[in-house]
Amino acid sequence: MLSLFFATILVIGLVWWPLLADYLGTFDPRFPWWAQVDWLLLGVFAVMTLLIMSRADLRRDARTAGVGLVGGLVIESWGTQTGLWTYYTLERPPLWIIPAWPVASLAIDRLTSLVLPAASRIDGRQTRLLYLATFGAFIVLMLAFVWPTLGFSLTAAALLLSGFVIATPVQPRAARATFAAGAGLGYFLELWGTTRGCWTYYTLETPPLFAVLAHGMAAVAFWRAAVALTAVAEGIKRNTGALTRALRVR
């Protein structure tokens, strides 16, 4: 799995080598190299690397990465097509950002396993109240942030999907832990991207609160999709096995 992580980074570098070359070209030999290194970016990727190395499970991680890849493409298409955010390359969306989503999804999966024990210590009633408060506040914040693009079908779909995920809770403790893990990692990713001018939100905030919390919501949606896909796959497997046994009996 770690090799897959580095392969993803390699693909990003190869596809957008001209952009990487431009960045390396900004190094000035008159100044110390350590003063010109993007330590925030290196730190974020170092933490994600260490997280991905822990508790690796090829089958589960392949599912998580696959959902993250597709989900990331959908989210980036929505945001850039509606003008909620733009990349400095003006692509809608740039291909190089898409592989970053499965990498982040794997890191969030590991972070969730660290947060979940603390969430599990809260009793059921408090968990339900915290769930309603957390996701209720998020949907209000989301509605306010996307209001200028409410006329776009992609925004309507994003609101409906978020509302559906929130209104049909599955394992509220795990949902809150996943939301916290996604928002936690999302803060540092958004801080880097917006302060370096890699992408810019229409509000010009660096970063907007919604963007940070949206990583948590995306993580919950990806987790729910992965759970659903697993249930479907297991159902198909059971039905196939039953059919095979029935044919053998005949």
Secondary structure, DSSP 8 states (H G I E B T S, - for coil): -HHHHHHHHHHHHHHTHHHHHHHHTT--TTS-GGGTS-HHHHHHHHHHHHHHHTT--HHHHHHHHHHHHHHHHHHHHHHHHHTSEEETT--SS-GGGTTHHHHHHHHHHHHHHHHHHHHHTS-HHHHHHHHHHHHHHHHHHHHHHHGGGTTSHHHHHHHHHHHHHHHS-SSHHHHHHHHHHHHHHHHHHHHHHHHTTSEEETT--SS-HHHHHHHHHHHHHHHHHHHHHHHHHHHHHHHHHHHHHHHHH-
